[in-house]
Amino acid sequence: KGVIRRFGATIRHQISGFEANAMVAWRVERGRIDEVGKKMAAFGAVSHCYQRSPKGDWPYNLYTMIHARDEASCRETARKMAAAAVVEDYALLFSVRELKKTSMNYFPSDDED
């Protein structure tokens, strides 16, 4: 009937046992972005996969977020992803702590300050 338009859930991965997170920045040839992105997004440990334009001295253009039980598992998943997609140039950026996580409010109501 159109009463519910969207239903979503957020899992607090730290509480569920996934204590390590790594944003992996990949340097992928432009013509392979879609192919590589699909391969990497198919990994179960990956929650996000997106493309960004390289800037300055930072040559990476594809990003994946890996969640695992520990840093070694993140590194192993990234190694497997690199082998599967035939990508050798990447950097792992591990989360140290979560500072803030809230949803954006683009159109606040008059009730909110």
Jmol script that loads the backbone (N, CA, C; Angstrom):
load data "model"
ATOM      1  N   LYS A   1       0.810  -1.191   0.000  1.00  0.00           N
ATOM      2  CA  LYS A   1       0.000   0.000   0.000  1.00  0.00           C
ATOM      3  C   LYS A   1       0.863   1.269   0.000  1.00  0.00           C
ATOM      4  N   GLY A   2       2.177   1.112   0.062  1.00  0.00           N
ATOM      5  CA  GLY A   2       3.061   2.272   0.038  1.00  0.00           C
ATOM      6  C   GLY A   2       3.231   2.957   1.381  1.00  0.00           C
ATOM      7  N   VAL A   3       2.824   2.292   2.459  1.00  0.00           N
ATOM      8  CA  VAL A   3       2.946   2.893   3.785  1.00  0.00           C
ATOM      9  C   VAL A   3       4.413   2.953   4.212  1.00  0.00           C
ATOM     10  N   ILE A   4       5.136   1.875   3.957  1.00  0.00           N
ATOM     11  CA  ILE A   4       6.558   1.822   4.282  1.00  0.00           C
ATOM     12  C   ILE A   4       7.341   1.919   2.980  1.00  0.00           C
ATOM     13  N   ARG A   5       8.126   2.973   2.864  1.00  0.00           N
ATOM     14  CA  ARG A   5       8.923   3.179   1.659  1.00  0.00           C
ATOM     15  C   ARG A   5      10.288   2.515   1.749  1.00  0.00           C
ATOM     16  N   ARG A   6      10.855   2.531   2.926  1.00  0.00           N
ATOM     17  CA  ARG A   6      12.202   1.983   3.085  1.00  0.00           C
ATOM     18  C   ARG A   6      12.337   1.443   4.495  1.00  0.00           C
ATOM     19  N   PHE A   7      13.051   0.332   4.601  1.00  0.00           N
ATOM     20  CA  PHE A   7      13.342  -0.257   5.898  1.00  0.00           C
ATOM     21  C   PHE A   7      14.829  -0.544   5.920  1.00  0.00           C
ATOM     22  N   GLY A   8      15.532  -0.103   6.939  1.00  0.00           N
ATOM     23  CA  GLY A   8      16.976  -0.325   7.010  1.00  0.00           C
ATOM     24  C   GLY A   8      17.383  -0.742   8.408  1.00  0.00           C
ATOM     25  N   ALA A   9      18.539  -1.346   8.492  1.00  0.00           N
ATOM     26  CA  ALA A   9      19.085  -1.765   9.781  1.00  0.00           C
ATOM     27  C   ALA A   9      20.559  -1.391   9.835  1.00  0.00           C
ATOM     28  N   THR A  10      20.993  -1.041  11.005  1.00  0.00           N
ATOM     29  CA  THR A  10      22.401  -0.743  11.217  1.00  0.00           C
ATOM     30  C   THR A  10      22.937  -1.739  12.228  1.00  0.00           C
ATOM     31  N   ILE A  11      24.022  -2.383  11.872  1.00  0.00           N
ATOM     32  CA  ILE A  11      24.652  -3.337  12.777  1.00  0.00           C
ATOM     33  C   ILE A  11      25.895  -2.680  13.356  1.00  0.00           C
ATOM     34  N   ARG A  12      26.001  -2.664  14.649  1.00  0.00           N
ATOM     35  CA  ARG A  12      27.193  -2.130  15.298  1.00  0.00           C
ATOM     36  C   ARG A  12      28.241  -3.230  15.269  1.00  0.00           C
ATOM     37  N   HIS A  13      29.096  -3.185  14.239  1.00  0.00           N
ATOM     38  CA  HIS A  13      30.009  -4.281  13.954  1.00  0.00           C
ATOM     39  C   HIS A  13      30.971  -4.585  15.103  1.00  0.00           C
ATOM     40  N   GLN A  14      31.354  -3.576  15.896  1.00  0.00           N
ATOM     41  CA  GLN A  14      32.271  -3.831  16.999  1.00  0.00           C
ATOM     42  C   GLN A  14      31.642  -4.780  18.027  1.00  0.00           C
ATOM     43  N   ILE A  15      30.364  -4.580  18.303  1.00  0.00           N
ATOM     44  CA  ILE A  15      29.660  -5.410  19.278  1.00  0.00           C
ATOM     45  C   ILE A  15      29.426  -6.810  18.728  1.00  0.00           C
ATOM     46  N   SER A  16      29.279  -6.936  17.413  1.00  0.00           N
ATOM     47  CA  SER A  16      29.017  -8.249  16.810  1.00  0.00           C
ATOM     48  C   SER A  16      30.283  -9.070  16.585  1.00  0.00           C
ATOM     49  N   GLY A  17      31.444  -8.566  17.027  1.00  0.00           N
ATOM     50  CA  GLY A  17      32.673  -9.348  16.946  1.00  0.00           C
ATOM     51  C   GLY A  17      33.627  -8.919  15.852  1.00  0.00           C
ATOM     52  N   PHE A  18      33.250  -7.964  15.025  1.00  0.00           N
ATOM     53  CA  PHE A  18      34.136  -7.472  13.973  1.00  0.00           C
ATOM     54  C   PHE A  18      34.862  -6.249  14.520  1.00  0.00           C
ATOM     55  N   GLU A  19      36.028  -6.494  15.110  1.00  0.00           N
ATOM     56  CA  GLU A  19      36.736  -5.428  15.814  1.00  0.00           C
ATOM     57  C   GLU A  19      37.720  -4.664  14.946  1.00  0.00           C
ATOM     58  N   ALA A  20      38.011  -5.150  13.762  1.00  0.00           N
ATOM     59  CA  ALA A  20      38.966  -4.471  12.885  1.00  0.00           C
ATOM     60  C   ALA A  20      38.261  -3.995  11.616  1.00  0.00           C
ATOM     61  N   ASN A  21      38.607  -2.792  11.204  1.00  0.00           N
ATOM     62  CA  ASN A  21      38.087  -2.217   9.962  1.00  0.00           C
ATOM     63  C   ASN A  21      39.276  -1.688   9.187  1.00  0.00           C
ATOM     64  N   ALA A  22      39.232  -1.869   7.891  1.00  0.00           N
ATOM     65  CA  ALA A  22      40.274  -1.277   7.051  1.00  0.00           C
ATOM     66  C   ALA A  22      39.629  -0.702   5.805  1.00  0.00           C
ATOM     67  N   MET A  23      39.886   0.574   5.575  1.00  0.00           N
ATOM     68  CA  MET A  23      39.535   1.174   4.292  1.00  0.00           C
ATOM     69  C   MET A  23      40.721   0.850   3.398  1.00  0.00           C
ATOM     70  N   VAL A  24      40.454   0.170   2.305  1.00  0.00           N
ATOM     71  CA  VAL A  24      41.538  -0.170   1.390  1.00  0.00           C
ATOM     72  C   VAL A  24      41.422   0.708   0.158  1.00  0.00           C
ATOM     73  N   ALA A  25      42.491   1.438  -0.108  1.00  0.00           N
ATOM     74  CA  ALA A  25      42.559   2.313  -1.276  1.00  0.00           C
ATOM     75  C   ALA A  25      43.319   1.556  -2.362  1.00  0.00           C
ATOM     76  N   TRP A  26      42.707   1.452  -3.533  1.00  0.00           N
ATOM     77  CA  TRP A  26      43.263   0.685  -4.645  1.00  0.00           C
ATOM     78  C   TRP A  26      43.582   1.602  -5.817  1.00  0.00           C
ATOM     79  N   ARG A  27      44.677   1.320  -6.481  1.00  0.00           N
ATOM     80  CA  ARG A  27      45.020   2.044  -7.710  1.00  0.00           C
ATOM     81  C   ARG A  27      44.684   1.122  -8.880  1.00  0.00           C
ATOM     82  N   VAL A  28      43.613   1.473  -9.597  1.00  0.00           N
ATOM     83  CA  VAL A  28      43.083   0.621 -10.667  1.00  0.00           C
ATOM     84  C   VAL A  28      43.071   1.408 -11.972  1.00  0.00           C
ATOM     85  N   GLU A  29      43.453   0.754 -13.059  1.00  0.00           N
ATOM     86  CA  GLU A  29      43.399   1.403 -14.368  1.00  0.00           C
ATOM     87  C   GLU A  29      41.956   1.815 -14.655  1.00  0.00           C
ATOM     88  N   ARG A  30      41.783   2.995 -15.223  1.00  0.00           N
ATOM     89  CA  ARG A  30      40.445   3.545 -15.482  1.00  0.00           C
ATOM     90  C   ARG A  30      39.517   2.569 -16.182  1.00  0.00           C
ATOM     91  N   GLY A  31      40.004   1.897 -17.194  1.00  0.00           N
ATOM     92  CA  GLY A  31      39.172   0.992 -17.975  1.00  0.00           C
ATOM     93  C   GLY A  31      38.755  -0.266 -17.231  1.00  0.00           C
ATOM     94  N   ARG A  32      39.331  -0.503 -16.050  1.00  0.00           N
ATOM     95  CA  ARG A  32      39.021  -1.710 -15.277  1.00  0.00           C
ATOM     96  C   ARG A  32      38.210  -1.432 -14.020  1.00  0.00           C
ATOM     97  N   ILE A  33      37.865  -0.180 -13.770  1.00  0.00           N
ATOM     98  CA  ILE A  33      37.186   0.183 -12.517  1.00  0.00           C
ATOM     99  C   ILE A  33      35.917  -0.644 -12.289  1.00  0.00           C
ATOM    100  N   ASP A  34      35.032  -0.719 -13.272  1.00  0.00           N
ATOM    101  CA  ASP A  34      33.771  -1.464 -13.097  1.00  0.00           C
ATOM    102  C   ASP A  34      34.034  -2.947 -12.853  1.00  0.00           C
ATOM    103  N   GLU A  35      34.904  -3.527 -13.648  1.00  0.00           N
ATOM    104  CA  GLU A  35      35.232  -4.958 -13.516  1.00  0.00           C
ATOM    105  C   GLU A  35      35.813  -5.254 -12.135  1.00  0.00           C
ATOM    106  N   VAL A  36      36.797  -4.474 -11.728  1.00  0.00           N
ATOM    107  CA  VAL A  36      37.463  -4.689 -10.445  1.00  0.00           C
ATOM    108  C   VAL A  36      36.503  -4.397  -9.289  1.00  0.00           C
ATOM    109  N   GLY A  37      35.744  -3.316  -9.406  1.00  0.00           N
ATOM    110  CA  GLY A  37      34.789  -2.972  -8.359  1.00  0.00           C
ATOM    111  C   GLY A  37      33.784  -4.077  -8.105  1.00  0.00           C
ATOM    112  N   LYS A  38      33.276  -4.692  -9.162  1.00  0.00           N
ATOM    113  CA  LYS A  38      32.315  -5.796  -9.006  1.00  0.00           C
ATOM    114  C   LYS A  38      32.952  -6.990  -8.313  1.00  0.00           C
ATOM    115  N   LYS A  39      34.189  -7.307  -8.674  1.00  0.00           N
ATOM    116  CA  LYS A  39      34.886  -8.436  -8.029  1.00  0.00           C
ATOM    117  C   LYS A  39      35.097  -8.172  -6.549  1.00  0.00           C
ATOM    118  N   MET A  40      35.519  -6.954  -6.234  1.00  0.00           N
ATOM    119  CA  MET A  40      35.821  -6.631  -4.837  1.00  0.00           C
ATOM    120  C   MET A  40      34.557  -6.510  -3.998  1.00  0.00           C
ATOM    121  N   ALA A  41      33.513  -5.943  -4.561  1.00  0.00           N
ATOM    122  CA  ALA A  41      32.254  -5.784  -3.831  1.00  0.00           C
ATOM    123  C   ALA A  41      31.619  -7.134  -3.516  1.00  0.00           C
ATOM    124  N   ALA A  42      31.972  -8.167  -4.262  1.00  0.00           N
ATOM    125  CA  ALA A  42      31.408  -9.497  -4.049  1.00  0.00           C
ATOM    126  C   ALA A  42      31.985 -10.205  -2.826  1.00  0.00           C
ATOM    127  N   PHE A  43      33.084  -9.702  -2.269  1.00  0.00           N
ATOM    128  CA  PHE A  43      33.664 -10.317  -1.077  1.00  0.00           C
ATOM    129  C   PHE A  43      32.756 -10.051   0.118  1.00  0.00           C
ATOM    130  N   GLY A  44      32.480 -11.074   0.894  1.00  0.00           N
ATOM    131  CA  GLY A  44      31.580 -10.954   2.033  1.00  0.00           C
ATOM    132  C   GLY A  44      32.036  -9.979   3.103  1.00  0.00           C
ATOM    133  N   ALA A  45      33.322  -9.777   3.240  1.00  0.00           N
ATOM    134  CA  ALA A  45      33.856  -8.876   4.270  1.00  0.00           C
ATOM    135  C   ALA A  45      33.767  -7.410   3.866  1.00  0.00           C
ATOM    136  N   VAL A  46      33.365  -7.143   2.626  1.00  0.00           N
ATOM    137  CA  VAL A  46      33.307  -5.769   2.111  1.00  0.00           C
ATOM    138  C   VAL A  46      31.905  -5.192   2.300  1.00  0.00           C
ATOM    139  N   SER A  47      31.847  -4.046   2.990  1.00  0.00           N
ATOM    140  CA  SER A  47      30.549  -3.389   3.182  1.00  0.00           C
ATOM    141  C   SER A  47      30.356  -2.211   2.237  1.00  0.00           C
ATOM    142  N   HIS A  48      31.435  -1.615   1.772  1.00  0.00           N
ATOM    143  CA  HIS A  48      31.357  -0.469   0.866  1.00  0.00           C
ATOM    144  C   HIS A  48      32.389  -0.640  -0.240  1.00  0.00           C
ATOM    145  N   CYS A  49      32.038  -0.188  -1.430  1.00  0.00           N
ATOM    146  CA  CYS A  49      32.978  -0.189  -2.547  1.00  0.00           C
ATOM    147  C   CYS A  49      32.596   0.985  -3.438  1.00  0.00           C
ATOM    148  N   TYR A  50      33.530   1.915  -3.625  1.00  0.00           N
ATOM    149  CA  TYR A  50      33.205   3.079  -4.441  1.00  0.00           C
ATOM    150  C   TYR A  50      34.436   3.665  -5.113  1.00  0.00           C
ATOM    151  N   GLN A  51      34.181   4.448  -6.141  1.00  0.00           N
ATOM    152  CA  GLN A  51      35.224   5.088  -6.940  1.00  0.00           C
ATOM    153  C   GLN A  51      35.348   6.552  -6.554  1.00  0.00           C
ATOM    154  N   ARG A  52      36.582   7.036  -6.505  1.00  0.00           N
ATOM    155  CA  ARG A  52      36.869   8.458  -6.284  1.00  0.00           C
ATOM    156  C   ARG A  52      37.983   8.869  -7.235  1.00  0.00           C
ATOM    157  N   SER A  53      38.057  10.147  -7.535  1.00  0.00           N
ATOM    158  CA  SER A  53      39.132  10.654  -8.399  1.00  0.00           C
ATOM    159  C   SER A  53      40.410  10.804  -7.588  1.00  0.00           C
ATOM    160  N   PRO A  54      41.552  10.386  -8.149  1.00  0.00           N
ATOM    161  CA  PRO A  54      42.830  10.583  -7.452  1.00  0.00           C
ATOM    162  C   PRO A  54      43.109  12.080  -7.285  1.00  0.00           C
ATOM    163  N   LYS A  55      43.783  12.443  -6.196  1.00  0.00           N
ATOM    164  CA  LYS A  55      44.104  13.848  -5.921  1.00  0.00           C
ATOM    165  C   LYS A  55      45.581  13.974  -5.539  1.00  0.00           C
ATOM    166  N   GLY A  56      46.253  14.927  -6.166  1.00  0.00           N
ATOM    167  CA  GLY A  56      47.646  15.222  -5.812  1.00  0.00           C
ATOM    168  C   GLY A  56      48.543  13.997  -5.841  1.00  0.00           C
ATOM    169  N   ASP A  57      49.228  13.768  -4.736  1.00  0.00           N
ATOM    170  CA  ASP A  57      50.151  12.630  -4.629  1.00  0.00           C
ATOM    171  C   ASP A  57      49.453  11.329  -4.229  1.00  0.00           C
ATOM    172  N   TRP A  58      48.136  11.365  -4.081  1.00  0.00           N
ATOM    173  CA  TRP A  58      47.371  10.180  -3.684  1.00  0.00           C
ATOM    174  C   TRP A  58      46.758   9.570  -4.948  1.00  0.00           C
ATOM    175  N   PRO A  59      47.351   8.481  -5.479  1.00  0.00           N
ATOM    176  CA  PRO A  59      46.956   7.947  -6.787  1.00  0.00           C
ATOM    177  C   PRO A  59      45.763   6.979  -6.776  1.00  0.00           C
ATOM    178  N   TYR A  60      45.190   6.709  -5.617  1.00  0.00           N
ATOM    179  CA  TYR A  60      44.176   5.667  -5.499  1.00  0.00           C
ATOM    180  C   TYR A  60      42.800   6.160  -5.950  1.00  0.00           C
ATOM    181  N   ASN A  61      42.068   5.264  -6.629  1.00  0.00           N
ATOM    182  CA  ASN A  61      40.785   5.663  -7.211  1.00  0.00           C
ATOM    183  C   ASN A  61      39.618   4.713  -6.915  1.00  0.00           C
ATOM    184  N   LEU A  62      39.872   3.615  -6.220  1.00  0.00           N
ATOM    185  CA  LEU A  62      38.819   2.686  -5.842  1.00  0.00           C
ATOM    186  C   LEU A  62      38.996   2.370  -4.361  1.00  0.00           C
ATOM    187  N   TYR A  63      37.890   2.343  -3.616  1.00  0.00           N
ATOM    188  CA  TYR A  63      37.959   2.146  -2.170  1.00  0.00           C
ATOM    189  C   TYR A  63      37.007   1.051  -1.733  1.00  0.00           C
ATOM    190  N   THR A  64      37.470   0.228  -0.797  1.00  0.00           N
ATOM    191  CA  THR A  64      36.620  -0.805  -0.212  1.00  0.00           C
ATOM    192  C   THR A  64      36.765  -0.744   1.300  1.00  0.00           C
ATOM    193  N   MET A  65      35.688  -1.034   2.010  1.00  0.00           N
ATOM    194  CA  MET A  65      35.730  -1.099   3.471  1.00  0.00           C
ATOM    195  C   MET A  65      35.606  -2.548   3.874  1.00  0.00           C
ATOM    196  N   ILE A  66      36.620  -3.029   4.579  1.00  0.00           N
ATOM    197  CA  ILE A  66      36.665  -4.421   5.033  1.00  0.00           C
ATOM    198  C   ILE A  66      36.416  -4.460   6.536  1.00  0.00           C
ATOM    199  N   HIS A  67      35.577  -5.386   6.974  1.00  0.00           N
ATOM    200  CA  HIS A  67      35.334  -5.615   8.404  1.00  0.00           C
ATOM    201  C   HIS A  67      35.773  -7.035   8.714  1.00  0.00           C
ATOM    202  N   ALA A  68      36.526  -7.203   9.806  1.00  0.00           N
ATOM    203  CA  ALA A  68      37.022  -8.538  10.173  1.00  0.00           C
ATOM    204  C   ALA A  68      37.226  -8.612  11.688  1.00  0.00           C
ATOM    205  N   ARG A  69      37.582  -9.768  12.149  1.00  0.00           N
ATOM    206  CA  ARG A  69      37.786  -9.975  13.590  1.00  0.00           C
ATOM    207  C   ARG A  69      39.078  -9.335  14.089  1.00  0.00           C
ATOM    208  N   ASP A  70      40.086  -9.231  13.208  1.00  0.00           N
ATOM    209  CA  ASP A  70      41.357  -8.633  13.622  1.00  0.00           C
ATOM    210  C   ASP A  70      42.079  -8.069  12.396  1.00  0.00           C
ATOM    211  N   GLU A  71      43.147  -7.314  12.635  1.00  0.00           N
ATOM    212  CA  GLU A  71      43.874  -6.672  11.538  1.00  0.00           C
ATOM    213  C   GLU A  71      44.488  -7.689  10.575  1.00  0.00           C
ATOM    214  N   ALA A  72      44.954  -8.805  11.104  1.00  0.00           N
ATOM    215  CA  ALA A  72      45.545  -9.833  10.237  1.00  0.00           C
ATOM    216  C   ALA A  72      44.518 -10.358   9.241  1.00  0.00           C
ATOM    217  N   SER A  73      43.291 -10.523   9.686  1.00  0.00           N
ATOM    218  CA  SER A  73      42.230 -10.993   8.790  1.00  0.00           C
ATOM    219  C   SER A  73      41.908  -9.948   7.723  1.00  0.00           C
ATOM    220  N   CYS A  74      41.941  -8.674   8.103  1.00  0.00           N
ATOM    221  CA  CYS A  74      41.741  -7.606   7.114  1.00  0.00           C
ATOM    222  C   CYS A  74      42.834  -7.668   6.050  1.00  0.00           C
ATOM    223  N   ARG A  75      44.070  -7.815   6.503  1.00  0.00           N
ATOM    224  CA  ARG A  75      45.196  -7.880   5.562  1.00  0.00           C
ATOM    225  C   ARG A  75      45.076  -9.082   4.629  1.00  0.00           C
ATOM    226  N   GLU A  76      44.659 -10.214   5.173  1.00  0.00           N
ATOM    227  CA  GLU A  76      44.505 -11.429   4.364  1.00  0.00           C
ATOM    228  C   GLU A  76      43.380 -11.261   3.341  1.00  0.00           C
ATOM    229  N   THR A  77      42.279 -10.654   3.743  1.00  0.00           N
ATOM    230  CA  THR A  77      41.179 -10.402   2.810  1.00  0.00           C
ATOM    231  C   THR A  77      41.635  -9.472   1.701  1.00  0.00           C
ATOM    232  N   ALA A  78      42.357  -8.409   2.045  1.00  0.00           N
ATOM    233  CA  ALA A  78      42.863  -7.483   1.028  1.00  0.00           C
ATOM    234  C   ALA A  78      43.810  -8.199   0.072  1.00  0.00           C
ATOM    235  N   ARG A  79      44.642  -9.092   0.602  1.00  0.00           N
ATOM    236  CA  ARG A  79      45.562  -9.853  -0.257  1.00  0.00           C
ATOM    237  C   ARG A  79      44.783 -10.727  -1.230  1.00  0.00           C
ATOM    238  N   LYS A  80      43.733 -11.388  -0.754  1.00  0.00           N
ATOM    239  CA  LYS A  80      42.901 -12.234  -1.617  1.00  0.00           C
ATOM    240  C   LYS A  80      42.175 -11.403  -2.669  1.00  0.00           C
ATOM    241  N   MET A  81      41.696 -10.238  -2.273  1.00  0.00           N
ATOM    242  CA  MET A  81      41.018  -9.348  -3.214  1.00  0.00           C
ATOM    243  C   MET A  81      41.983  -8.891  -4.297  1.00  0.00           C
ATOM    244  N   ALA A  82      43.200  -8.538  -3.899  1.00  0.00           N
ATOM    245  CA  ALA A  82      44.213  -8.090  -4.856  1.00  0.00           C
ATOM    246  C   ALA A  82      44.519  -9.190  -5.863  1.00  0.00           C
ATOM    247  N   ALA A  83      44.645 -10.416  -5.380  1.00  0.00           N
ATOM    248  CA  ALA A  83      44.932 -11.537  -6.275  1.00  0.00           C
ATOM    249  C   ALA A  83      43.760 -11.801  -7.223  1.00  0.00           C
ATOM    250  N   ALA A  84      42.537 -11.764  -6.686  1.00  0.00           N
ATOM    251  CA  ALA A  84      41.353 -12.036  -7.508  1.00  0.00           C
ATOM    252  C   ALA A  84      41.159 -10.993  -8.600  1.00  0.00           C
ATOM    253  N   ALA A  85      41.472  -9.740  -8.285  1.00  0.00           N
ATOM    254  CA  ALA A  85      41.245  -8.654  -9.241  1.00  0.00           C
ATOM    255  C   ALA A  85      42.502  -8.267 -10.014  1.00  0.00           C
ATOM    256  N   VAL A  86      43.616  -8.909  -9.677  1.00  0.00           N
ATOM    257  CA  VAL A  86      44.915  -8.610 -10.300  1.00  0.00           C
ATOM    258  C   VAL A  86      45.234  -7.104 -10.167  1.00  0.00           C
ATOM    259  N   VAL A  87      45.265  -6.668  -8.911  1.00  0.00           N
ATOM    260  CA  VAL A  87      45.621  -5.289  -8.582  1.00  0.00           C
ATOM    261  C   VAL A  87      46.733  -5.349  -7.534  1.00  0.00           C
ATOM    262  N   GLU A  88      47.868  -4.744  -7.843  1.00  0.00           N
ATOM    263  CA  GLU A  88      49.020  -4.835  -6.941  1.00  0.00           C
ATOM    264  C   GLU A  88      49.224  -3.605  -6.062  1.00  0.00           C
ATOM    265  N   ASP A  89      48.731  -2.448  -6.486  1.00  0.00           N
ATOM    266  CA  ASP A  89      48.995  -1.217  -5.764  1.00  0.00           C
ATOM    267  C   ASP A  89      47.802  -0.852  -4.890  1.00  0.00           C
ATOM    268  N   TYR A  90      47.977  -1.009  -3.572  1.00  0.00           N
ATOM    269  CA  TYR A  90      46.907  -0.663  -2.642  1.00  0.00           C
ATOM    270  C   TYR A  90      47.488  -0.301  -1.280  1.00  0.00           C
ATOM    271  N   ALA A  91      46.668   0.394  -0.497  1.00  0.00           N
ATOM    272  CA  ALA A  91      47.061   0.802   0.853  1.00  0.00           C
ATOM    273  C   ALA A  91      45.918   0.520   1.812  1.00  0.00           C
ATOM    274  N   LEU A  92      46.235  -0.054   2.966  1.00  0.00           N
ATOM    275  CA  LEU A  92      45.241  -0.321   4.000  1.00  0.00           C
ATOM    276  C   LEU A  92      45.279   0.798   5.032  1.00  0.00           C
ATOM    277  N   LEU A  93      44.118   1.342   5.333  1.00  0.00           N
ATOM    278  CA  LEU A  93      43.985   2.404   6.327  1.00  0.00           C
ATOM    279  C   LEU A  93      43.079   1.860   7.430  1.00  0.00           C
ATOM    280  N   PHE A  94      43.655   1.539   8.580  1.00  0.00           N
ATOM    281  CA  PHE A  94      42.887   0.932   9.661  1.00  0.00           C
ATOM    282  C   PHE A  94      42.208   1.980  10.525  1.00  0.00           C
ATOM    283  N   SER A  95      40.988   1.675  10.935  1.00  0.00           N
ATOM    284  CA  SER A  95      40.276   2.545  11.871  1.00  0.00           C
ATOM    285  C   SER A  95      40.934   2.423  13.234  1.00  0.00           C
ATOM    286  N   VAL A  96      41.098   3.548  13.887  1.00  0.00           N
ATOM    287  CA  VAL A  96      41.661   3.563  15.225  1.00  0.00           C
ATOM    288  C   VAL A  96      40.531   3.651  16.247  1.00  0.00           C
ATOM    289  N   ARG A  97      39.601   4.591  16.000  1.00  0.00           N
ATOM    290  CA  ARG A  97      38.403   4.695  16.826  1.00  0.00           C
ATOM    291  C   ARG A  97      37.338   5.464  16.059  1.00  0.00           C
ATOM    292  N   GLU A  98      36.098   5.248  16.447  1.00  0.00           N
ATOM    293  CA  GLU A  98      34.987   5.940  15.803  1.00  0.00           C
ATOM    294  C   GLU A  98      34.704   7.217  16.580  1.00  0.00           C
ATOM    295  N   LEU A  99      34.815   8.347  15.906  1.00  0.00           N
ATOM    296  CA  LEU A  99      34.624   9.630  16.566  1.00  0.00           C
ATOM    297  C   LEU A  99      33.177  10.090  16.532  1.00  0.00           C
ATOM    298  N   LYS A 100      32.493   9.840  15.417  1.00  0.00           N
ATOM    299  CA  LYS A 100      31.108  10.279  15.277  1.00  0.00           C
ATOM    300  C   LYS A 100      30.447   9.462  14.175  1.00  0.00           C
ATOM    301  N   LYS A 101      29.229   9.072  14.416  1.00  0.00           N
ATOM    302  CA  LYS A 101      28.477   8.407  13.360  1.00  0.00           C
ATOM    303  C   LYS A 101      27.017   8.782  13.515  1.00  0.00           C
ATOM    304  N   THR A 102      26.567   9.698  12.671  1.00  0.00           N
ATOM    305  CA  THR A 102      25.175  10.110  12.664  1.00  0.00           C
ATOM    306  C   THR A 102      24.718  10.241  11.224  1.00  0.00           C
ATOM    307  N   SER A 103      23.443  10.183  11.010  1.00  0.00           N
ATOM    308  CA  SER A 103      22.900  10.376   9.680  1.00  0.00           C
ATOM    309  C   SER A 103      22.809  11.867   9.388  1.00  0.00           C
ATOM    310  N   MET A 104      22.966  12.205   8.122  1.00  0.00           N
ATOM    311  CA  MET A 104      22.829  13.597   7.713  1.00  0.00           C
ATOM    312  C   MET A 104      21.358  14.000   7.775  1.00  0.00           C
ATOM    313  N   ASN A 105      21.117  15.252   8.136  1.00  0.00           N
ATOM    314  CA  ASN A 105      19.776  15.812   8.146  1.00  0.00           C
ATOM    315  C   ASN A 105      19.808  17.008   7.201  1.00  0.00           C
ATOM    316  N   TYR A 106      19.445  16.785   5.950  1.00  0.00           N
ATOM    317  CA  TYR A 106      19.552  17.812   4.926  1.00  0.00           C
ATOM    318  C   TYR A 106      18.463  18.863   5.023  1.00  0.00           C
ATOM    319  N   PHE A 107      17.287  18.482   5.486  1.00  0.00           N
ATOM    320  CA  PHE A 107      16.145  19.398   5.548  1.00  0.00           C
ATOM    321  C   PHE A 107      15.541  19.346   6.947  1.00  0.00           C
ATOM    322  N   PRO A 108      16.175  20.012   7.914  1.00  0.00           N
ATOM    323  CA  PRO A 108      15.648  19.955   9.282  1.00  0.00           C
ATOM    324  C   PRO A 108      14.263  20.599   9.359  1.00  0.00           C
ATOM    325  N   SER A 109      13.445  20.069  10.224  1.00  0.00           N
ATOM    326  CA  SER A 109      12.104  20.638  10.417  1.00  0.00           C
ATOM    327  C   SER A 109      12.213  21.898  11.265  1.00  0.00           C
ATOM    328  N   ASP A 110      11.145  22.658  11.335  1.00  0.00           N
ATOM    329  CA  ASP A 110      11.133  23.881  12.137  1.00  0.00           C
ATOM    330  C   ASP A 110      11.292  23.579  13.629  1.00  0.00           C
ATOM    331  N   ASP A 111      11.017  22.328  14.026  1.00  0.00           N
ATOM    332  CA  ASP A 111      11.102  21.945  15.438  1.00  0.00           C
ATOM    333  C   ASP A 111      12.551  21.859  15.917  1.00  0.00           C
ATOM    334  N   GLU A 112      13.480  21.609  14.968  1.00  0.00           N
ATOM    335  CA  GLU A 112      14.873  21.388  15.327  1.00  0.00           C
ATOM    336  C   GLU A 112      15.664  22.679  15.236  1.00  0.00           C
ATOM    337  N   ASP A 113      16.650  22.798  16.100  1.00  0.00           N
ATOM    338  CA  ASP A 113      17.524  23.977  16.051  1.00  0.00           C
ATOM    339  C   ASP A 113      18.644  23.760  15.068  1.00  0.00           C
TER     340      ASP A 113
END
end "model"
wireframe off; spacefill off
backbone 0.3
color backbone group
